[in-house]
Amino acid sequence: MTKTFVLALGLAMLAASPVLAQDVIRHTNPNSNFPIARAVEIPAGKTTIYVSGAVPSVIDESADRATPAAYGDMETQTTSVLQSIEKTLGDLGLGLGDVVKMQAYLVAPEGKLDFDGFMKGYTKFFGTEAQPNLPARSVMTVAGLVSPGWLVEIEVTAVRP
């Protein structure tokens, strides 16, 4: 029994060693401070979590839910969506630092995309001193989302450390 215990303990220690416990590798854009990764490598053995698209919460109950007034401007909606994603990840024992890929779908009312507003919301959560990990990211302008009041929908892929 002692021999089995020592062998099991040795294997457990070896498995936890830095040689075998590889980390996610985030490749940044050279000569750029734009807060996204140009690529992310996920080592073998990591669990990948796909989070469904999240949409903004109502901030003004008196406003018509078919209008952005019920959900706020682009920055407010982006912040709301990322808070929702942060909660979902937290429920799974993860955080925004575990996000490796993001797809953002943005509506441009009257043909005017508020990308600055999106970035103001995004940079509250990514590329900060508290949370420096950057995901690979795609942003698409779409004609509309399910609710005409929504300006933002974001889905993410995370990796369990």
Summary of the structure (lengths in Angstrom):
residues: 161
radius of gyration: 19.8
end to end distance: 32.3
largest distance: 73.4
contacts: 448
relative contact order: 0.22
helix: 30%
strand: 26%
